[in-house]
Amino acid sequence: MGKRFPGVVAVSGVSLRIDPGEVHVFAGENGAGKSTLMKLIAQVEPPTSGTVALGGRTAQYQGPGAARKLGVAMVHQEFALAPDLSVAENLFIGHEPGRGGWISRSAERRAARELLARVGLDVDPNRRVSTLPTAAQQRIEIAKALAVQAGVLILDEPTASLTEREAGELFGIIRELTAQGIAVLYISHRLDEIFEVGDRVTVMRDGEVAGTHPVGEIDETGLVRLMVGREVDDLYPRSDREVGRVRLQVDGLGRREQLHDISFEVRAGEILGMAGLVGAGRTELARAVFGAEPPDSGSIALDGRRLRIRDPADAISAGIGYLTESRKADGLAMQLGVDKNITMARLPMRAGLIDLRAEHRTAERFRERLGIRVPRVGRPVRMLSGGNQQKVVLARWLETGAEVLFFDEPGRGMDVGAKAEMFQQLDLLAGQGKAVVLISSYLPELLNMCDRILVLRGGRIAGQLQRAEFSEERVVALATGAKGNHA
Ligand SMILES: Nc1ncnc2c1ncn2[C@@H]1O[C@H](COP(=O)(O)OP(=O)(O)OP(=O)(O)O)[C@@H](O)[C@H]1O
């Protein structure tokens, strides 16, 4: 089947068979067409050519929503839950259990408990969804799919916002579902999990299928070659850098219930990692330093000069940049072009006007450097694939010339080749004497790229590790408060 958008062929000539009970992983470069293909299968979008057959019967496109009746459910990265409704209400929106059109609350609660048990969730069905953490909301999305008896469940990068432990639990649930015959289609950029959770992997390139393999018959190098069409020798490029004087100094920072007495410094030429469980306060800390949620107490100094940061504009003019973890919420202007989004934080001006030519040149430079897949840089960002949107945010902060840069889960959604390129850029920034902070929930990124790792727990600094002391166990021990760490 195929799908064209104006000026772009997103999916072309794809034929595949999905078997009951398999975990079928879809991998490939950003913009390769994975999400579009899933939307075609889930009937979220009409194909330009071709059809989907479910259980041997050809399904005509009937508009979004119809797929659920056909037995395909898709869990997007941004959940489609109604935050102010209860768990039970969310599970049964549009198909409430009950008789004769009456919704039976007790039947609904009972059915809800059963579904929640199948996804290993022990929460009160009356609880409002917005009060639940991300991992639990994701399980509710999966339970929603079970509620409509989906035979095919599509998960789009489901571990992107989960901790390692939560991801492990999700894999357990996936295994249980596949044992019941449900086919799981799973988009992923993470090599480790492709091998851990997948039965077969289909690699997409330029809208086409580059190959489908049982995971036991392909190794990591082969997979990367298939994905990016070349060898990537070093996924975590890191140079020998001199770590110099203190650049950012944070003392006794506090904010309401979120941050308590946080003190640390970041030096010139240093990449400081920030580890911690989801909710440990890493994003809150970055947002506090950046003035997005200003601290109630404490001080921030850059190069020995105390700063007064009341809002992000103050932070930017002081030389502090922050790549947010949520590109949709506060990162990108979706309707504006790639060029405008890149230069937004530091507009090239000439004689009091925005220098459009300079803007274009800058955007072109990043398009090439980061491999942003877009036919022309004036194209609105909303038309880009998720990973390419992430590259645009990254380009913006590389362009600001900031002296201290916080990168919050910067590799989320990026393909392996783009990620390697991004890490190289981070390494280059540090090499120029800037202070770089890398927040990541994926430990190999921190262990490979950082000079030092700060671990947060419950809004406090739980400890820090120098590069020579790095180990996954030590980070996890500090992050969870388990005994037996040597830090
Ligand atoms: N609504 C749209 N309008 C125009 N072009 C689109 C639209 N949605 C996707 N595209 C284009 O289709 C191509 C495939 O995008 P898709 O989102 O399927 O890629 P992907 O493989 O899922 O990428 P990623 O890994 O970055 O999520 C890209 O070139 C993208 O720009």
The ligand as a MOL file (V3000), in Angstrom:
LIG
                    3D

  0  0  0     0  0            999 V3000
M  V30 BEGIN CTAB
M  V30 COUNTS 31 33 0 0 0
M  V30 BEGIN ATOM
M  V30 1 N 0.5500 15.2430 7.6250 0
M  V30 2 C 1.6130 15.2410 6.8210 0
M  V30 3 N 1.7550 16.1460 5.8290 0
M  V30 4 C 2.8160 16.1410 5.0140 0
M  V30 5 N 3.8200 15.2470 5.0990 0
M  V30 6 C 3.7520 14.3170 6.0530 0
M  V30 7 C 2.6590 14.2630 6.9700 0
M  V30 8 N 2.8670 13.2250 7.8330 0
M  V30 9 C 4.0420 12.6660 7.4750 0
M  V30 10 N 4.5720 13.3160 6.4110 0
M  V30 11 C 5.8270 12.9880 5.7270 0
M  V30 12 O 5.8500 11.6120 5.4350 0
M  V30 13 C 7.1600 11.0700 5.6250 0
M  V30 14 C 7.0880 9.8770 6.5720 0
M  V30 15 O 6.7580 10.3330 7.8690 0
M  V30 16 P 6.4960 9.3540 9.1000 0
M  V30 17 O 5.9950 10.1950 10.2170 0
M  V30 18 O 5.6880 8.2150 8.6540 0
M  V30 19 O 7.9860 8.8510 9.3980 0
M  V30 20 P 8.5330 7.9480 10.5980 0
M  V30 21 O 9.2850 6.8410 9.9620 0
M  V30 22 O 7.4420 7.5950 11.5140 0
M  V30 23 O 9.5620 8.9400 11.2620 0
M  V30 24 P 10.0300 9.1640 12.8010 0
M  V30 25 O 11.0000 8.0970 13.1020 0
M  V30 26 O 10.7090 10.4980 12.7290 0
M  V30 27 O 8.8010 9.1930 13.6440 0
M  V30 28 C 8.0250 12.2090 6.1120 0
M  V30 29 O 8.7580 12.7290 5.0330 0
M  V30 30 C 7.0350 13.2250 6.6270 0
M  V30 31 O 7.5320 14.5310 6.4940 0
M  V30 END ATOM
M  V30 BEGIN BOND
M  V30 1 1 1 2
M  V30 2 1 2 3
M  V30 3 2 2 7
M  V30 4 2 3 4
M  V30 5 1 4 5
M  V30 6 2 5 6
M  V30 7 1 6 7
M  V30 8 1 6 10
M  V30 9 1 7 8
M  V30 10 2 8 9
M  V30 11 1 9 10
M  V30 12 1 10 11
M  V30 13 1 11 12
M  V30 14 1 11 30
M  V30 15 1 12 13
M  V30 16 1 13 14
M  V30 17 1 13 28
M  V30 18 1 14 15
M  V30 19 1 15 16
M  V30 20 2 16 17
M  V30 21 1 16 18
M  V30 22 1 16 19
M  V30 23 1 19 20
M  V30 24 2 20 21
M  V30 25 1 20 22
M  V30 26 1 20 23
M  V30 27 1 23 24
M  V30 28 2 24 25
M  V30 29 1 24 26
M  V30 30 1 24 27
M  V30 31 1 28 29
M  V30 32 1 28 30
M  V30 33 1 30 31
M  V30 END BOND
M  V30 END CTAB
M  END
